[in-house]
Amino acid sequence: MNDENYPVVKKSIPTFYFIGVTTGKSSIMKVFPLWMKVLGLEDVVMEGVDCKIHDVPEVYRKAVAQIKYDPLSLGALVTTHKIDLLTAARDMFDYLDPYAMITDEVSSISKLEDRLEGHAKDPITSGASLDAIIEKDYFGKTHGDVLCFGAGGSAIATLLHLINKKDKGDRPDKFTFVNRSQGRLDHAMEMVRGLKTDIEIEYICNSDPEINDKIMEQFPPYSIIINATGMGKDTPGSPLTWAGKFPMNSVSWEFNYRGELDFLHQSLAQVESRKVKVEDGWLYFVHGWTQVVAQVLHFDLTPALFDKLNEVASSVKGV
Protein backbone atom coordinates (compact mmCIF):
# COMPACT_ATOMS: atom_id res chain seq x y z
CA MET A 1 0.00 0.00 0.00
CA ASN A 2 1.23 3.49 -0.80
CA ASP A 3 0.92 6.34 1.66
CA GLU A 4 -0.63 8.60 -1.00
CA ASN A 5 -3.71 6.36 -0.91
CA TYR A 6 -4.64 8.02 2.38
CA PRO A 7 -5.46 11.72 1.90
CA VAL A 8 -4.54 13.97 4.82
CA VAL A 9 -6.79 16.66 6.27
CA LYS A 10 -4.70 19.76 6.94
CA LYS A 11 -5.57 20.90 10.46
CA SER A 12 -5.67 24.57 11.39
CA ILE A 13 -5.19 23.96 15.13
CA PRO A 14 -2.96 21.51 17.06
CA THR A 15 -4.87 18.23 17.32
CA PHE A 16 -4.39 15.23 19.60
CA TYR A 17 -6.20 12.07 18.44
CA PHE A 18 -7.87 9.35 20.46
CA ILE A 19 -8.13 6.14 18.42
CA GLY A 20 -10.69 3.84 20.06
CA VAL A 21 -14.15 2.31 19.75
CA THR A 22 -16.59 4.65 21.51
CA THR A 23 -14.31 7.62 22.12
CA GLY A 24 -17.11 10.13 22.66
CA LYS A 25 -18.21 8.29 25.81
CA SER A 26 -14.79 8.50 27.45
CA SER A 27 -14.17 10.83 30.38
CA ILE A 28 -11.05 12.04 28.58
CA MET A 29 -13.25 14.29 26.48
CA LYS A 30 -14.00 16.29 29.64
CA VAL A 31 -10.57 15.78 31.22
CA PHE A 32 -8.36 16.73 28.27
CA PRO A 33 -9.30 20.45 28.09
CA LEU A 34 -8.72 20.75 31.86
CA TRP A 35 -5.27 19.18 31.49
CA MET A 36 -4.41 21.52 28.63
CA LYS A 37 -5.31 24.45 30.88
CA VAL A 38 -2.98 23.14 33.60
CA LEU A 39 -0.20 22.71 31.02
CA GLY A 40 -0.76 26.11 29.41
CA LEU A 41 -1.59 24.43 26.08
CA GLU A 42 -5.21 25.49 25.68
CA ASP A 43 -4.90 25.71 21.89
CA VAL A 44 -4.48 21.90 21.66
CA VAL A 45 -7.78 20.08 20.99
CA MET A 46 -8.78 16.42 21.06
CA GLU A 47 -10.44 14.50 18.22
CA GLY A 48 -11.83 11.00 18.57
CA VAL A 49 -11.37 8.37 15.85
CA ASP A 50 -13.79 5.46 16.26
CA CYS A 51 -12.80 2.18 14.58
CA LYS A 52 -14.50 -1.18 14.60
CA ILE A 53 -12.87 -3.87 16.73
CA HIS A 54 -10.35 -5.66 14.44
CA ASP A 55 -11.04 -3.13 11.67
CA VAL A 56 -9.61 -3.42 8.16
CA PRO A 57 -5.94 -2.37 7.74
CA GLU A 58 -6.83 0.63 5.55
CA VAL A 59 -8.67 2.29 8.43
CA TYR A 60 -5.61 2.09 10.68
CA ARG A 61 -3.24 3.22 7.95
CA LYS A 62 -5.43 6.25 7.22
CA ALA A 63 -5.35 7.25 10.89
CA VAL A 64 -1.57 6.90 11.08
CA ALA A 65 -1.07 8.78 7.81
CA GLN A 66 -3.07 11.73 9.16
CA ILE A 67 -0.64 12.06 12.06
CA LYS A 68 2.48 11.35 10.03
CA TYR A 69 1.88 13.86 7.23
CA ASP A 70 -0.11 16.70 8.81
CA PRO A 71 2.11 19.11 10.81
CA LEU A 72 -0.64 20.06 13.27
CA SER A 73 -1.73 16.46 13.92
CA LEU A 74 0.47 15.94 16.96
CA GLY A 75 -0.06 12.30 17.85
CA ALA A 76 -2.52 9.87 19.39
CA LEU A 77 -3.41 7.54 22.19
CA VAL A 78 -4.56 4.12 20.97
CA THR A 79 -6.87 1.80 22.90
CA THR A 80 -8.34 -1.57 21.87
CA HIS A 81 -6.61 -1.42 18.45
CA LYS A 82 -3.01 -1.37 19.74
CA ILE A 83 -1.98 -4.67 18.14
CA ASP A 84 -4.10 -4.40 14.99
CA LEU A 85 -2.93 -0.85 14.25
CA LEU A 86 0.76 -1.74 14.43
CA THR A 87 0.22 -4.88 12.36
CA ALA A 88 -1.43 -2.78 9.66
CA ALA A 89 0.92 0.22 9.72
CA ARG A 90 4.29 -0.93 11.07
CA ASP A 91 6.13 0.27 7.93
CA MET A 92 4.85 3.82 8.51
CA PHE A 93 6.74 4.20 11.79
CA ASP A 94 10.33 5.43 11.89
CA TYR A 95 10.93 4.29 15.47
CA LEU A 96 9.38 1.74 17.85
CA ASP A 97 10.39 1.63 21.51
CA PRO A 98 11.61 -1.65 23.08
CA TYR A 99 8.22 -2.46 24.64
CA ALA A 100 6.51 -1.93 21.28
CA MET A 101 9.01 -4.33 19.72
CA ILE A 102 8.40 -6.95 22.42
CA THR A 103 4.61 -6.69 22.49
CA ASP A 104 4.00 -5.87 18.80
CA GLU A 105 1.64 -3.05 19.76
CA VAL A 106 1.54 0.72 20.15
CA SER A 107 -0.57 2.74 22.58
CA SER A 108 1.19 6.03 21.81
CA ILE A 109 1.85 7.65 18.43
CA SER A 110 4.07 10.73 18.60
CA LYS A 111 6.46 12.80 16.51
CA LEU A 112 10.03 13.83 17.26
CA GLU A 113 11.60 16.11 14.65
CA ASP A 114 10.91 14.19 11.42
CA ARG A 115 10.34 10.78 13.02
CA LEU A 116 6.99 9.09 13.60
CA GLU A 117 7.39 7.15 16.84
CA GLY A 118 5.39 4.34 18.38
CA HIS A 119 5.54 3.50 22.07
CA ALA A 120 3.89 0.76 24.09
CA LYS A 121 3.11 2.47 27.38
CA ASP A 122 1.02 -0.27 28.99
CA PRO A 123 3.89 -1.95 30.89
CA ILE A 124 4.57 1.41 32.57
CA THR A 125 0.88 2.20 33.02
CA SER A 126 -0.21 -1.16 34.40
CA GLY A 127 2.89 -1.30 36.57
CA ALA A 128 2.27 2.07 38.18
CA SER A 129 -1.38 1.15 38.72
CA LEU A 130 -0.63 -2.28 40.20
CA ASP A 131 2.05 -0.87 42.49
CA ALA A 132 -0.58 1.53 43.85
CA ILE A 133 -3.00 -1.35 44.51
CA ILE A 134 -0.74 -3.88 46.26
CA GLU A 135 2.07 -3.42 48.77
CA LYS A 136 5.68 -4.39 48.31
CA ASP A 137 6.37 -8.14 48.85
CA TYR A 138 2.66 -8.82 48.31
CA PHE A 139 3.17 -12.22 46.71
CA GLY A 140 5.87 -13.19 49.20
CA LYS A 141 3.53 -12.44 52.10
CA THR A 142 0.27 -13.80 50.66
CA HIS A 143 1.31 -16.54 48.17
CA GLY A 144 -1.48 -15.40 45.88
CA ASP A 145 -1.32 -15.95 42.13
CA VAL A 146 -2.63 -13.94 39.16
CA LEU A 147 -5.56 -14.92 36.96
CA CYS A 148 -6.03 -12.64 33.97
CA PHE A 149 -9.09 -12.87 31.74
CA GLY A 150 -7.93 -11.54 28.38
CA ALA A 151 -4.54 -11.79 26.68
CA GLY A 152 -4.34 -8.51 24.79
CA GLY A 153 -1.90 -5.67 25.23
CA SER A 154 -2.82 -4.58 28.74
CA ALA A 155 -2.79 -8.17 29.99
CA ILE A 156 0.63 -8.87 28.49
CA ALA A 157 1.87 -5.56 29.88
CA THR A 158 0.88 -6.58 33.41
CA LEU A 159 2.82 -9.81 33.09
CA LEU A 160 5.83 -7.91 31.71
CA HIS A 161 5.75 -5.59 34.71
CA LEU A 162 5.75 -8.55 37.10
CA ILE A 163 8.52 -10.35 35.20
CA ASN A 164 10.68 -7.23 35.54
CA LYS A 165 10.28 -7.07 39.33
CA LYS A 166 13.69 -7.67 40.91
CA ASP A 167 12.57 -9.06 44.28
CA LYS A 168 11.02 -12.54 44.38
CA GLY A 169 8.33 -11.41 46.80
CA ASP A 170 7.05 -8.97 44.18
CA ARG A 171 6.56 -11.73 41.62
CA PRO A 172 3.76 -14.34 41.76
CA ASP A 173 4.60 -18.02 41.42
CA LYS A 174 2.02 -18.36 38.65
CA PHE A 175 0.29 -16.12 36.08
CA THR A 176 -2.63 -17.57 34.09
CA PHE A 177 -4.09 -16.12 30.90
CA VAL A 178 -7.63 -17.11 29.90
CA ASN A 179 -8.71 -15.88 26.49
CA ARG A 180 -11.57 -16.59 24.09
CA SER A 181 -9.36 -16.92 21.00
CA GLN A 182 -6.15 -18.91 20.59
CA GLY A 183 -4.47 -16.21 18.48
CA ARG A 184 -3.93 -13.77 21.34
CA LEU A 185 -2.66 -16.59 23.56
CA ASP A 186 -0.16 -17.60 20.86
CA HIS A 187 0.97 -13.96 20.64
CA ALA A 188 1.48 -13.81 24.41
CA MET A 189 3.32 -17.12 24.37
CA GLU A 190 5.63 -15.97 21.59
CA MET A 191 6.42 -12.76 23.45
CA VAL A 192 7.24 -14.52 26.71
CA ARG A 193 9.30 -17.24 25.04
CA GLY A 194 12.28 -14.92 24.68
CA LEU A 195 12.20 -13.67 28.27
CA LYS A 196 13.79 -15.23 31.33
CA THR A 197 11.39 -15.59 34.25
CA ASP A 198 10.69 -17.88 37.19
CA ILE A 199 6.95 -17.17 36.94
CA GLU A 200 4.99 -20.21 35.76
CA ILE A 201 2.74 -19.03 32.92
CA GLU A 202 -0.38 -20.91 31.86
CA TYR A 203 -2.42 -20.25 28.71
CA ILE A 204 -6.06 -21.36 28.61
CA CYS A 205 -8.35 -20.92 25.60
CA ASN A 206 -11.94 -20.74 26.80
CA SER A 207 -15.06 -18.65 26.14
CA ASP A 208 -17.49 -20.35 28.54
CA PRO A 209 -18.11 -18.21 31.67
CA GLU A 210 -19.13 -21.27 33.70
CA ILE A 211 -15.77 -22.90 33.02
CA ASN A 212 -14.07 -19.60 33.94
CA ASP A 213 -15.90 -19.76 37.28
CA LYS A 214 -14.37 -23.19 37.93
CA ILE A 215 -10.91 -22.00 36.88
CA MET A 216 -11.11 -19.02 39.27
CA GLU A 217 -12.34 -21.12 42.19
CA GLN A 218 -9.11 -23.15 42.06
CA PHE A 219 -6.98 -20.09 42.80
CA PRO A 220 -5.53 -19.58 46.30
CA PRO A 221 -6.60 -16.82 48.69
CA TYR A 222 -5.19 -13.33 48.04
CA SER A 223 -4.89 -13.98 44.30
CA ILE A 224 -5.35 -11.08 41.88
CA ILE A 225 -8.22 -11.61 39.44
CA ILE A 226 -8.12 -9.29 36.42
CA ASN A 227 -10.68 -8.46 33.75
CA ALA A 228 -8.63 -7.33 30.76
CA THR A 229 -11.12 -8.56 28.16
CA GLY A 230 -12.94 -5.32 27.33
CA MET A 231 -16.18 -7.11 28.29
CA GLY A 232 -18.40 -4.70 30.18
CA LYS A 233 -17.16 -1.76 28.06
CA ASP A 234 -16.40 -2.54 24.41
CA THR A 235 -18.54 -5.70 24.39
CA PRO A 236 -21.38 -6.73 26.72
CA GLY A 237 -21.16 -9.15 29.63
CA SER A 238 -18.41 -10.55 31.82
CA PRO A 239 -15.95 -13.44 31.56
CA LEU A 240 -17.64 -14.85 34.71
CA THR A 241 -21.16 -15.75 35.80
CA TRP A 242 -22.79 -14.37 38.93
CA ALA A 243 -22.28 -17.80 40.52
CA GLY A 244 -18.48 -17.59 40.29
CA LYS A 245 -16.74 -17.37 43.68
CA PHE A 246 -13.71 -15.09 43.99
CA PRO A 247 -10.87 -16.46 46.16
CA MET A 248 -11.00 -15.31 49.78
CA ASN A 249 -9.23 -11.98 50.36
CA SER A 250 -8.53 -11.68 46.63
CA VAL A 251 -8.05 -8.49 44.64
CA SER A 252 -10.52 -7.95 41.81
CA TRP A 253 -9.07 -5.57 39.24
CA GLU A 254 -11.38 -4.33 36.51
CA PHE A 255 -9.30 -2.61 33.83
CA ASN A 256 -12.32 -0.61 32.63
CA TYR A 257 -13.74 2.40 34.44
CA ARG A 258 -16.86 2.98 32.30
CA GLY A 259 -19.60 0.89 30.73
CA GLU A 260 -21.84 -1.76 32.27
CA LEU A 261 -18.87 -3.15 34.25
CA ASP A 262 -20.52 -6.50 35.02
CA PHE A 263 -17.27 -8.00 36.33
CA LEU A 264 -16.86 -5.07 38.73
CA HIS A 265 -20.37 -5.49 40.08
CA GLN A 266 -19.89 -9.25 40.44
CA SER A 267 -16.84 -8.69 42.62
CA LEU A 268 -18.48 -5.87 44.60
CA ALA A 269 -21.23 -8.34 45.53
CA GLN A 270 -18.57 -10.47 47.29
CA VAL A 271 -16.81 -7.74 49.28
CA GLU A 272 -18.36 -8.90 52.55
CA SER A 273 -18.80 -12.64 51.98
CA ARG A 274 -15.40 -13.27 50.34
CA LYS A 275 -13.46 -10.21 51.63
CA VAL A 276 -12.71 -9.16 48.05
CA LYS A 277 -10.78 -5.92 47.52
CA VAL A 278 -12.20 -4.27 44.41
CA GLU A 279 -10.33 -1.91 42.09
CA ASP A 280 -11.72 -0.29 38.97
CA GLY A 281 -9.75 1.06 36.01
CA TRP A 282 -9.74 4.77 36.91
CA LEU A 283 -6.13 4.92 38.09
CA TYR A 284 -5.09 2.88 35.04
CA PHE A 285 -6.99 5.40 32.90
CA VAL A 286 -5.17 8.39 34.41
CA HIS A 287 -1.72 6.75 34.31
CA GLY A 288 -2.29 5.63 30.72
CA TRP A 289 -3.41 8.98 29.45
CA THR A 290 -0.82 11.08 31.27
CA GLN A 291 2.00 8.87 29.97
CA VAL A 292 0.89 9.28 26.36
CA VAL A 293 0.02 12.98 26.61
CA ALA A 294 3.51 13.62 28.02
CA GLN A 295 5.06 11.63 25.17
CA VAL A 296 3.10 13.41 22.44
CA LEU A 297 3.37 16.94 23.86
CA HIS A 298 6.97 16.52 25.07
CA PHE A 299 6.82 17.49 28.74
CA ASP A 300 8.30 15.93 31.87
CA LEU A 301 5.65 14.03 33.85
CA THR A 302 6.97 14.58 37.37
CA PRO A 303 5.21 12.97 40.38
CA ALA A 304 3.95 16.42 41.43
CA LEU A 305 2.52 17.11 37.98
CA PHE A 306 0.90 13.66 37.85
CA ASP A 307 -0.79 14.34 41.20
CA LYS A 308 -2.11 17.64 39.87
CA LEU A 309 -3.41 16.07 36.67
CA ASN A 310 -4.99 13.21 38.63
CA GLU A 311 -6.69 15.70 40.95
CA VAL A 312 -8.11 17.63 38.00
CA ALA A 313 -9.27 14.42 36.29
CA SER A 314 -10.96 13.13 39.45
CA SER A 315 -13.00 16.34 39.64
CA VAL A 316 -15.04 15.21 36.63
CA LYS A 317 -15.06 11.44 37.29
CA GLY A 318 -18.54 10.11 36.73
CA VAL A 319 -19.83 13.51 35.59
Secondary structure, DSSP 8 states (H G I E B T S, - for coil): --GGGS-----SS-EEEEEESSGGGSTHHHHHHHHHHHHT-TT-EEEEEE--TT--HHHHHHHHHHHHH-TTEEEEEE-S-HHHHHHHHGGG-SEE-HHHHHHT--SEEEEETTEEEEE--HHHHHHHHHHHHS-TTHHHHH---EEEE--SHHHHHHHHHHHT-SSGGGS-SEEEEEESSHHHHHHHHHHHHTS--SSEEEEEE---HHHHHHHHHTS-TT-EEEE-S-BTTTBSS-SS-TT----TT-EEEES-SSS--HHHHHHHTTTTTS--EEE-SHHHHHHHHHHHHHHHHT----HHHHHHHHHHHHTTTT-
